[in-house]
Amino acid sequence: VKLVESGGGSVQAGDSLRLSCAASGVTFSTNAIGWYRRGPGQQRELVAKSSSDGVTTNYADSVKGRFTISRDNAKNTMYLQMNNLKPEDTAVYYCNVVVAVTNTRYPYEYDLWGQGTQVTVSS
């Protein structure tokens, strides 16, 4: 069970990037997903998340209107489209899946994380 991220890089302010996160051993379609980031010297913060049914999405105020979270259940892949990037978006970005284990007497959830991908935005 793992998540593999791709799509990071170094860009100029105002550019766009799309991050991808491909899953193996876990199905996106039945789990909540999210993207987090950790900037230099900062704690990890939520960027965007989507409910398991994809109906509800939430974004950090700092990225609203610029970033979009999405998923392709057929490809078992999630995405973060990032437009109009700013230097303050520079961070390591992590994808996350909240895996719900229900076929057990005591259902539980656990977090699955990608390895992280660096995004650097220069002014």
N, CA, C and O atoms as a GROMACS GRO file, in nm:
protein
  492
    1VAL      N    1   0.085  -0.117   0.000
    1VAL     CA    2   0.000   0.000   0.000
    1VAL      C    3   0.089   0.123   0.000
    1VAL      O    4   0.166   0.144   0.094
    2LYS      N    5   0.079   0.204  -0.103
    2LYS     CA    6   0.161   0.324  -0.104
    2LYS      C    7   0.104   0.429  -0.199
    2LYS      O    8   0.022   0.400  -0.286
    3LEU      N    9   0.150   0.552  -0.177
    3LEU     CA   10   0.115   0.665  -0.262
    3LEU      C   11   0.243   0.719  -0.323
    3LEU      O   12   0.343   0.737  -0.253
    4VAL      N   13   0.241   0.744  -0.452
    4VAL     CA   14   0.360   0.796  -0.521
    4VAL      C   15   0.325   0.928  -0.587
    4VAL      O   16   0.236   0.935  -0.671
    5GLU      N   17   0.396   1.032  -0.547
    5GLU     CA   18   0.368   1.165  -0.597
    5GLU      C   19   0.460   1.201  -0.712
    5GLU      O   20   0.570   1.146  -0.725
    6SER      N   21   0.414   1.293  -0.794
    6SER     CA   22   0.496   1.346  -0.903
    6SER      C   23   0.442   1.483  -0.942
    6SER      O   24   0.332   1.521  -0.903
    7GLY      N   25   0.523   1.557  -1.020
    7GLY     CA   26   0.476   1.684  -1.074
    7GLY      C   27   0.534   1.807  -1.010
    7GLY      O   28   0.508   1.918  -1.057
    8GLY      N   29   0.613   1.791  -0.904
    8GLY     CA   30   0.674   1.908  -0.844
    8GLY      C   31   0.783   1.966  -0.933
    8GLY      O   32   0.820   1.908  -1.034
    9GLY      N   33   0.834   2.082  -0.893
    9GLY     CA   34   0.940   2.144  -0.970
    9GLY      C   35   0.963   2.287  -0.929
    9GLY      O   36   0.906   2.336  -0.830
   10SER      N   37   1.046   2.354  -1.006
   10SER     CA   38   1.078   2.495  -0.982
   10SER      C   39   1.016   2.580  -1.091
   10SER      O   40   1.039   2.556  -1.209
   11VAL      N   41   0.937   2.679  -1.051
   11VAL     CA   42   0.866   2.764  -1.146
   11VAL      C   43   0.877   2.909  -1.104
   11VAL      O   44   0.926   2.942  -0.996
   12GLN      N   45   0.828   2.995  -1.192
   12GLN     CA   46   0.822   3.138  -1.163
   12GLN      C   47   0.685   3.173  -1.106
   12GLN      O   48   0.586   3.103  -1.130
   13ALA      N   49   0.680   3.282  -1.032
   13ALA     CA   50   0.552   3.330  -0.980
   13ALA      C   51   0.455   3.352  -1.097
   13ALA      O   52   0.492   3.405  -1.202
   14GLY      N   53   0.331   3.309  -1.076
   14GLY     CA   54   0.231   3.320  -1.180
   14GLY      C   55   0.215   3.196  -1.265
   14GLY      O   56   0.117   3.182  -1.338
   15ASP      N   57   0.312   3.105  -1.256
   15ASP     CA   58   0.305   2.980  -1.334
   15ASP      C   59   0.208   2.881  -1.269
   15ASP      O   60   0.154   2.904  -1.161
   16SER      N   61   0.189   2.771  -1.338
   16SER     CA   62   0.101   2.664  -1.290
   16SER      C   63   0.178   2.533  -1.282
   16SER      O   64   0.275   2.512  -1.354
   17LEU      N   65   0.132   2.447  -1.194
   17LEU     CA   66   0.183   2.310  -1.182
   17LEU      C   67   0.066   2.219  -1.148
   17LEU      O   68  -0.031   2.261  -1.086
   18ARG      N   69   0.078   2.094  -1.188
   18ARG     CA   70  -0.020   1.995  -1.145
   18ARG      C   71   0.054   1.880  -1.078
   18ARG      O   72   0.138   1.814  -1.138
   19LEU      N   73   0.020   1.859  -0.954
   19LEU     CA   74   0.075   1.746  -0.879
   19LEU      C   75  -0.015   1.625  -0.896
   19LEU      O   76  -0.138   1.637  -0.901
   20SER      N   77   0.046   1.509  -0.905
   20SER     CA   78  -0.027   1.383  -0.915
   20SER      C   79   0.013   1.292  -0.800
   20SER      O   80   0.124   1.299  -0.749
   21CYS      N   81  -0.079   1.207  -0.762
   21CYS     CA   82  -0.054   1.109  -0.656
   21CYS      C   83  -0.123   0.980  -0.694
   21CYS      O   84  -0.246   0.971  -0.692
   22ALA      N   85  -0.044   0.881  -0.730
   22ALA     CA   86  -0.097   0.753  -0.774
   22ALA      C   87  -0.095   0.654  -0.658
   22ALA      O   88   0.004   0.643  -0.586
   23ALA      N   89  -0.204   0.583  -0.641
   23ALA     CA   90  -0.216   0.490  -0.530
   23ALA      C   91  -0.207   0.346  -0.576
   23ALA      O   92  -0.253   0.311  -0.684
   24SER      N   93  -0.147   0.265  -0.492
   24SER     CA   94  -0.148   0.120  -0.514
   24SER      C   95  -0.185   0.054  -0.382
   24SER      O   96  -0.133   0.090  -0.276
   25GLY      N   97  -0.274  -0.041  -0.389
   25GLY     CA   98  -0.316  -0.112  -0.269
   25GLY      C   99  -0.426  -0.044  -0.190
   25GLY      O  100  -0.470  -0.096  -0.088
   26VAL      N  101  -0.471   0.070  -0.238
   26VAL     CA  102  -0.581   0.140  -0.172
   26VAL      C  103  -0.662   0.209  -0.280
   26VAL      O  104  -0.609   0.253  -0.381
   27THR      N  105  -0.794   0.217  -0.256
   27THR     CA  106  -0.885   0.273  -0.356
   27THR      C  107  -0.929   0.412  -0.314
   27THR      O  108  -0.983   0.430  -0.205
   28PHE      N  109  -0.906   0.510  -0.401
   28PHE     CA  110  -0.945   0.646  -0.370
   28PHE      C  111  -1.096   0.662  -0.358
   28PHE      O  112  -1.144   0.739  -0.275
   29SER      N  113  -1.168   0.589  -0.440
   29SER     CA  114  -1.310   0.618  -0.457
   29SER      C  115  -1.389   0.604  -0.328
   29SER      O  116  -1.498   0.659  -0.318
   30THR      N  117  -1.335   0.532  -0.230
   30THR     CA  118  -1.410   0.511  -0.106
   30THR      C  119  -1.346   0.579   0.013
   30THR      O  120  -1.383   0.553   0.127
   31ASN      N  121  -1.250   0.666  -0.013
   31ASN     CA  122  -1.178   0.731   0.097
   31ASN      C  123  -1.164   0.881   0.077
   31ASN      O  124  -1.160   0.930  -0.036
   32ALA      N  125  -1.157   0.951   0.188
   32ALA     CA  126  -1.128   1.094   0.183
   32ALA      C  127  -0.983   1.114   0.142
   32ALA      O  128  -0.896   1.035   0.178
   33ILE      N  129  -0.957   1.220   0.068
   33ILE     CA  130  -0.822   1.249   0.020
   33ILE      C  131  -0.786   1.393   0.052
   33ILE      O  132  -0.873   1.476   0.079
   34GLY      N  133  -0.658   1.420   0.050
   34GLY     CA  134  -0.615   1.557   0.078
   34GLY      C  135  -0.474   1.583   0.033
   34GLY      O  136  -0.398   1.491   0.004
   35TRP      N  137  -0.440   1.710   0.028
   35TRP     CA  138  -0.303   1.756   0.001
   35TRP      C  139  -0.260   1.846   0.117
   35TRP      O  140  -0.336   1.932   0.162
   36TYR      N  141  -0.139   1.824   0.163
   36TYR     CA  142  -0.081   1.904   0.270
   36TYR      C  143   0.053   1.956   0.221
   36TYR      O  144   0.108   1.909   0.121
   37ARG      N  145   0.105   2.055   0.292
   37ARG     CA  146   0.238   2.105   0.256
   37ARG      C  147   0.313   2.150   0.381
   37ARG      O  148   0.254   2.185   0.483
   38ARG      N  149   0.445   2.147   0.369
   38ARG     CA  150   0.531   2.197   0.476
   38ARG      C  151   0.633   2.290   0.413
   38ARG      O  152   0.721   2.248   0.338
   39GLY      N  153   0.620   2.418   0.446
   39GLY     CA  154   0.714   2.518   0.396
   39GLY      C  155   0.841   2.520   0.480
   39GLY      O  156   0.846   2.456   0.585
   40PRO      N  157   0.943   2.591   0.436
   40PRO     CA  158   1.069   2.598   0.511
   40PRO      C  159   1.047   2.650   0.652
   40PRO      O  160   0.995   2.760   0.671
   41GLY      N  161   1.086   2.573   0.750
   41GLY     CA  162   1.074   2.614   0.889
   41GLY      C  163   0.932   2.620   0.941
   41GLY      O  164   0.906   2.679   1.046
   42GLN      N  165   0.839   2.559   0.868
   42GLN     CA  166   0.700   2.565   0.909
   42GLN      C  167   0.646   2.426   0.940
   42GLN      O  168   0.707   2.325   0.905
   43GLN      N  169   0.532   2.424   1.005
   43GLN     CA  170   0.464   2.298   1.030
   43GLN      C  171   0.381   2.259   0.908
   43GLN      O  172   0.345   2.343   0.825
   44ARG      N  173   0.352   2.133   0.900
   44ARG     CA  174   0.268   2.086   0.789
   44ARG      C  175   0.128   2.145   0.803
   44ARG      O  176   0.073   2.152   0.912
   45GLU      N  177   0.072   2.188   0.691
   45GLU     CA  178  -0.060   2.248   0.692
   45GLU      C  179  -0.147   2.187   0.582
   45GLU      O  180  -0.097   2.140   0.480
   46LEU      N  181  -0.277   2.190   0.606
   46LEU     CA  182  -0.372   2.142   0.507
   46LEU      C  183  -0.380   2.241   0.392
   46LEU      O  184  -0.390   2.361   0.414
   47VAL      N  185  -0.375   2.190   0.270
   47VAL     CA  186  -0.393   2.271   0.151
   47VAL      C  187  -0.534   2.254   0.096
   47VAL      O  188  -0.604   2.352   0.070
   48ALA      N  189  -0.575   2.129   0.079
   48ALA     CA  190  -0.707   2.100   0.024
   48ALA      C  191  -0.744   1.958   0.061
   48ALA      O  192  -0.658   1.872   0.076
   49LYS      N  193  -0.874   1.935   0.076
   49LYS     CA  194  -0.920   1.800   0.103
   49LYS      C  195  -1.055   1.778   0.038
   49LYS      O  196  -1.130   1.873   0.010
   50SER      N  197  -1.086   1.652   0.015
   50SER     CA  198  -1.211   1.614  -0.049
   50SER      C  199  -1.270   1.496   0.025
   50SER      O  200  -1.198   1.404   0.064
   51SER      N  201  -1.401   1.498   0.044
   51SER     CA  202  -1.468   1.387   0.112
   51SER      C  203  -1.463   1.262   0.026
   51SER      O  204  -1.430   1.267  -0.093
   52SER      N  205  -1.495   1.150   0.087
   52SER     CA  206  -1.486   1.022   0.016
   52SER      C  207  -1.577   1.019  -0.106
   52SER      O  208  -1.544   0.953  -0.206
   53ASP      N  209  -1.690   1.088  -0.101
   53ASP     CA  210  -1.779   1.087  -0.217
   53ASP      C  211  -1.748   1.200  -0.314
   53ASP      O  212  -1.813   1.213  -0.418
   54GLY      N  213  -1.648   1.282  -0.279
   54GLY     CA  214  -1.608   1.390  -0.368
   54GLY      C  215  -1.701   1.509  -0.369
   54GLY      O  216  -1.679   1.604  -0.444
   55VAL      N  217  -1.804   1.506  -0.286
   55VAL     CA  218  -1.903   1.614  -0.288
   55VAL      C  219  -1.851   1.737  -0.215
   55VAL      O  220  -1.873   1.850  -0.258
   56THR      N  221  -1.781   1.714  -0.105
   56THR     CA  222  -1.735   1.824  -0.020
   56THR      C  223  -1.585   1.844  -0.036
   56THR      O  224  -1.507   1.750  -0.021
   57THR      N  225  -1.546   1.967  -0.065
   57THR     CA  226  -1.404   2.001  -0.072
   57THR      C  227  -1.379   2.123   0.016
   57THR      O  228  -1.465   2.210   0.033
   58ASN      N  229  -1.260   2.127   0.072
   58ASN     CA  230  -1.220   2.240   0.156
   58ASN      C  231  -1.080   2.283   0.116
   58ASN      O  232  -0.996   2.200   0.080
   59TYR      N  233  -1.057   2.413   0.122
   59TYR     CA  234  -0.927   2.468   0.084
   59TYR      C  235  -0.878   2.564   0.192
   59TYR      O  236  -0.956   2.630   0.260
   60ALA      N  237  -0.748   2.569   0.206
   60ALA     CA  238  -0.688   2.672   0.290
   60ALA      C  239  -0.719   2.808   0.228
   60ALA      O  240  -0.724   2.822   0.106
   61ASP      N  241  -0.740   2.906   0.313
   61ASP     CA  242  -0.774   3.040   0.262
   61ASP      C  243  -0.668   3.091   0.165
   61ASP      O  244  -0.699   3.162   0.069
   62SER      N  245  -0.544   3.055   0.190
   62SER     CA  246  -0.434   3.107   0.110
   62SER      C  247  -0.432   3.054  -0.033
   62SER      O  248  -0.364   3.110  -0.119
   63VAL      N  249  -0.506   2.945  -0.059
   63VAL     CA  250  -0.504   2.887  -0.194
   63VAL      C  251  -0.639   2.888  -0.262
   63VAL      O  252  -0.651   2.846  -0.378
   64LYS      N  253  -0.741   2.935  -0.193
   64LYS     CA  254  -0.875   2.938  -0.252
   64LYS      C  255  -0.875   3.018  -0.382
   64LYS      O  256  -0.819   3.127  -0.389
   65GLY      N  257  -0.939   2.961  -0.483
   65GLY     CA  258  -0.946   3.028  -0.612
   65GLY      C  259  -0.826   3.003  -0.700
   65GLY      O  260  -0.828   3.037  -0.818
   66ARG      N  261  -0.721   2.944  -0.645
   66ARG     CA  262  -0.599   2.916  -0.724
   66ARG      C  263  -0.572   2.766  -0.737
   66ARG      O  264  -0.522   2.722  -0.841
   67PHE      N  265  -0.604   2.689  -0.635
   67PHE     CA  266  -0.575   2.545  -0.634
   67PHE      C  267  -0.705   2.467  -0.646
   67PHE      O  268  -0.810   2.511  -0.598
   68THR      N  269  -0.698   2.351  -0.709
   68THR     CA  270  -0.813   2.263  -0.722
   68THR      C  271  -0.771   2.119  -0.697
   68THR      O  272  -0.676   2.069  -0.759
   69ILE      N  273  -0.841   2.054  -0.606
   69ILE     CA  274  -0.817   1.912  -0.580
   69ILE      C  275  -0.915   1.829  -0.662
   69ILE      O  276  -1.031   1.866  -0.676
   70SER      N  277  -0.868   1.718  -0.714
   70SER     CA  278  -0.956   1.632  -0.792
   70SER      C  279  -0.905   1.489  -0.785
   70SER      O  280  -0.796   1.462  -0.736
   71ARG      N  281  -0.986   1.398  -0.834
   71ARG     CA  282  -0.945   1.258  -0.837
   71ARG      C  283  -0.998   1.192  -0.963
   71ARG      O  284  -1.101   1.232  -1.018
   72ASP      N  285  -0.925   1.092  -1.008
   72ASP     CA  286  -0.969   1.008  -1.119
   72ASP      C  287  -0.977   0.867  -1.063
   72ASP      O  288  -0.875   0.799  -1.050
   73ASN      N  289  -1.097   0.824  -1.031
   73ASN     CA  290  -1.112   0.693  -0.965
   73ASN      C  291  -1.070   0.580  -1.058
   73ASN      O  292  -1.020   0.477  -1.011
   74ALA      N  293  -1.090   0.596  -1.186
   74ALA     CA  294  -1.053   0.491  -1.280
   74ALA      C  295  -0.902   0.468  -1.281
   74ALA      O  296  -0.854   0.356  -1.298
   75LYS      N  297  -0.827   0.577  -1.261
   75LYS     CA  298  -0.681   0.567  -1.258
   75LYS      C  299  -0.627   0.556  -1.116
   75LYS      O  300  -0.507   0.540  -1.095
   76ASN      N  301  -0.717   0.564  -1.018
   76ASN     CA  302  -0.675   0.561  -0.877
   76ASN      C  303  -0.568   0.665  -0.850
   76ASN      O  304  -0.466   0.637  -0.787
   77THR      N  305  -0.593   0.783  -0.900
   77THR     CA  306  -0.497   0.892  -0.891
   77THR      C  307  -0.568   1.019  -0.847
   77THR      O  308  -0.682   1.044  -0.887
   78MET      N  309  -0.502   1.097  -0.765
   78MET     CA  310  -0.554   1.226  -0.722
   78MET      C  311  -0.461   1.336  -0.773
   78MET      O  312  -0.344   1.312  -0.802
   79TYR      N  313  -0.516   1.455  -0.783
   79TYR     CA  314  -0.440   1.566  -0.841
   79TYR      C  315  -0.457   1.693  -0.757
   79TYR      O  316  -0.554   1.710  -0.684
   80LEU      N  317  -0.359   1.780  -0.771
   80LEU     CA  318  -0.370   1.915  -0.718
   80LEU      C  319  -0.326   2.010  -0.829
   80LEU      O  320  -0.207   2.019  -0.861
   81GLN      N  321  -0.422   2.079  -0.888
   81GLN     CA  322  -0.391   2.178  -0.990
   81GLN      C  323  -0.362   2.309  -0.919
   81GLN      O  324  -0.445   2.359  -0.842
   82MET      N  325  -0.246   2.365  -0.945
   82MET     CA  326  -0.203   2.487  -0.878
   82MET      C  327  -0.178   2.594  -0.983
   82MET      O  328  -0.088   2.582  -1.066
   83ASN      N  329  -0.258   2.699  -0.978
   83ASN     CA  330  -0.245   2.810  -1.072
   83ASN      C  331  -0.200   2.936  -0.999
   83ASN      O  332  -0.214   2.949  -0.878
   84ASN      N  333  -0.147   3.028  -1.077
   84ASN     CA  334  -0.102   3.157  -1.022
   84ASN      C  335  -0.017   3.136  -0.896
   84ASN      O  336  -0.045   3.193  -0.790
   85LEU      N  337   0.083   3.054  -0.909
   85LEU     CA  338   0.167   3.022  -0.795
   85LEU      C  339   0.241   3.143  -0.742
   85LEU      O  340   0.279   3.233  -0.817
   86LYS      N  341   0.261   3.145  -0.612
   86LYS     CA  342   0.328   3.254  -0.543
   86LYS      C  343   0.450   3.200  -0.468
   86LYS      O  344   0.455   3.081  -0.437
   87PRO      N  345   0.548   3.285  -0.440
   87PRO     CA  346   0.665   3.237  -0.366
   87PRO      C  347   0.629   3.173  -0.233
   87PRO      O  348   0.697   3.081  -0.189
   88GLU      N  349   0.523   3.220  -0.170
   88GLU     CA  350   0.482   3.162  -0.041
   88GLU      C  351   0.422   3.023  -0.055
   88GLU      O  352   0.395   2.958   0.046
   89ASP      N  353   0.400   2.978  -0.176
   89ASP     CA  354   0.355   2.840  -0.199
   89ASP      C  355   0.472   2.741  -0.197
   89ASP      O  356   0.451   2.620  -0.204
   90THR      N  357   0.593   2.792  -0.189
   90THR     CA  358   0.710   2.705  -0.185
   90THR      C  359   0.703   2.613  -0.064
   90THR      O  360   0.693   2.658   0.050
   91ALA      N  361   0.709   2.483  -0.090
   91ALA     CA  362   0.695   2.384   0.018
   91ALA      C  363   0.714   2.245  -0.040
   91ALA      O  364   0.721   2.225  -0.162
   92VAL      N  365   0.721   2.149   0.050
   92VAL     CA  366   0.710   2.009   0.012
   92VAL      C  367   0.562   1.972   0.026
   92VAL      O  368   0.501   1.993   0.130
   93TYR      N  369   0.507   1.918  -0.080
   93TYR     CA  370   0.365   1.884  -0.084
   93TYR      C  371   0.347   1.733  -0.067
   93TYR      O  372   0.418   1.652  -0.127
   94TYR      N  373   0.251   1.698   0.016
   94TYR     CA  374   0.223   1.558   0.048
   94TYR      C  375   0.078   1.524   0.016
   94TYR      O  376  -0.012   1.601   0.050
   95CYS      N  377   0.056   1.412  -0.047
   95CYS     CA  378  -0.081   1.366  -0.064
   95CYS      C  379  -0.117   1.273   0.053
   95CYS      O  380  -0.030   1.212   0.115
   96ASN      N  381  -0.244   1.266   0.080
   96ASN     CA  382  -0.294   1.193   0.196
   96ASN      C  383  -0.424   1.122   0.161
   96ASN      O  384  -0.509   1.178   0.093
   97VAL      N  385  -0.437   1.001   0.208
   97VAL     CA  386  -0.562   0.927   0.198
   97VAL      C  387  -0.600   0.880   0.337
   97VAL      O  388  -0.518   0.821   0.408
   98VAL      N  389  -0.722   0.905   0.375
   98VAL     CA  390  -0.774   0.854   0.503
   98VAL      C  391  -0.839   0.720   0.472
   98VAL      O  392  -0.949   0.714   0.416
   99VAL      N  393  -0.771   0.614   0.508
   99VAL     CA  394  -0.818   0.481   0.475
   99VAL      C  395  -0.912   0.432   0.583
   99VAL      O  396  -0.875   0.424   0.701
  100ALA      N  397  -1.033   0.400   0.543
  100ALA     CA  398  -1.133   0.350   0.637
  100ALA      C  399  -1.136   0.197   0.628
  100ALA      O  400  -1.157   0.140   0.521
  101VAL      N  401  -1.114   0.134   0.740
  101VAL     CA  402  -1.118  -0.012   0.748
  101VAL      C  403  -1.247  -0.051   0.817
  101VAL      O  404  -1.263  -0.030   0.938
  102THR      N  405  -1.340  -0.106   0.740
  102THR     CA  406  -1.474  -0.131   0.794
  102THR      C  407  -1.508  -0.280   0.806
  102THR      O  408  -1.604  -0.316   0.874
  103ASN      N  409  -1.430  -0.365   0.741
  103ASN     CA  410  -1.462  -0.509   0.745
  103ASN      C  411  -1.402  -0.576   0.868
  103ASN      O  412  -1.332  -0.677   0.859
  104THR      N  413  -1.431  -0.516   0.981
  104THR     CA  414  -1.377  -0.563   1.107
  104THR      C  415  -1.476  -0.530   1.217
  104THR      O  416  -1.564  -0.446   1.199
  105ARG      N  417  -1.463  -0.596   1.329
  105ARG     CA  418  -1.557  -0.574   1.439
  105ARG      C  419  -1.551  -0.430   1.488
  105ARG      O  420  -1.653  -0.371   1.523
  106TYR      N  421  -1.432  -0.374   1.490
  106TYR     CA  422  -1.414  -0.235   1.534
  106TYR      C  423  -1.355  -0.154   1.419
  106TYR      O  424  -1.233  -0.145   1.406
  107PRO      N  425  -1.440  -0.096   1.337
  107PRO     CA  426  -1.390  -0.015   1.225
  107PRO      C  427  -1.298   0.097   1.272
  107PRO      O  428  -1.317   0.154   1.380
  108TYR      N  429  -1.199   0.129   1.191
  108TYR     CA  430  -1.106   0.235   1.226
  108TYR      C  431  -1.054   0.301   1.100
  108TYR      O  432  -1.080   0.254   0.989
  109GLU      N  433  -0.982   0.409   1.118
  109GLU     CA  434  -0.922   0.482   1.006
  109GLU      C  435  -0.773   0.502   1.032
  109GLU      O  436  -0.729   0.507   1.147
  110TYR      N  437  -0.697   0.513   0.926
  110TYR     CA  438  -0.556   0.551   0.941
  110TYR      C  439  -0.517   0.636   0.821
  110TYR      O  440  -0.579   0.630   0.715
  111ASP      N  441  -0.413   0.715   0.841
  111ASP     CA  442  -0.364   0.804   0.737
  111ASP      C  443  -0.253   0.738   0.657
  111ASP      O  444  -0.162   0.676   0.712
  112LEU      N  445  -0.264   0.752   0.525
  112LEU     CA  446  -0.160   0.706   0.433
  112LEU      C  447  -0.102   0.830   0.366
  112LEU      O  448  -0.176   0.916   0.318
  113TRP      N  449   0.034   0.838   0.362
  113TRP     CA  450   0.100   0.957   0.310
  113TRP      C  451   0.191   0.924   0.193
  113TRP      O  452   0.251   0.816   0.186
  114GLY      N  453   0.200   1.020   0.099
  114GLY     CA  454   0.299   1.010  -0.006
  114GLY      C  455   0.435   1.052   0.048
  114GLY      O  456   0.448   1.096   0.162
  115GLN      N  457   0.537   1.038  -0.038
  115GLN     CA  458   0.672   1.068   0.005
  115GLN      C  459   0.705   1.217   0.000
  115GLN      O  460   0.806   1.260   0.055
  116GLY      N  461   0.621   1.294  -0.064
  116GLY     CA  462   0.641   1.437  -0.073
  116GLY      C  463   0.708   1.476  -0.203
  116GLY      O  464   0.792   1.403  -0.256
  117THR      N  465   0.670   1.591  -0.255
  117THR     CA  466   0.732   1.644  -0.377
  117THR      C  467   0.755   1.793  -0.358
  117THR      O  468   0.668   1.866  -0.311
  118GLN      N  469   0.874   1.838  -0.396
  118GLN     CA  470   0.913   1.977  -0.373
  118GLN      C  471   0.856   2.068  -0.480
  118GLN      O  472   0.864   2.040  -0.600
  119VAL      N  473   0.797   2.179  -0.433
  119VAL     CA  474   0.752   2.285  -0.522
  119VAL      C  475   0.824   2.413  -0.480
  119VAL      O  476   0.816   2.455  -0.364
  120THR      N  477   0.894   2.474  -0.573
  120THR     CA  478   0.968   2.597  -0.545
  120THR      C  479   0.921   2.704  -0.642
  120THR      O  480   0.925   2.686  -0.764
  121VAL      N  481   0.876   2.816  -0.586
  121VAL     CA  482   0.826   2.926  -0.668
  121VAL      C  483   0.915   3.048  -0.644
  121VAL      O  484   0.928   3.096  -0.531
  122SER      N  485   0.974   3.098  -0.749
  122SER     CA  486   1.061   3.216  -0.737
  122SER      C  487   0.992   3.339  -0.793
  122SER      O  488   0.909   3.332  -0.884
  123SER      N  489   1.028   3.450  -0.737
  123SER     CA  490   0.963   3.576  -0.778
  123SER      C  491   1.031   3.639  -0.897
  123SER      O  492   0.989   3.745  -0.944
   0.00000   0.00000   0.00000
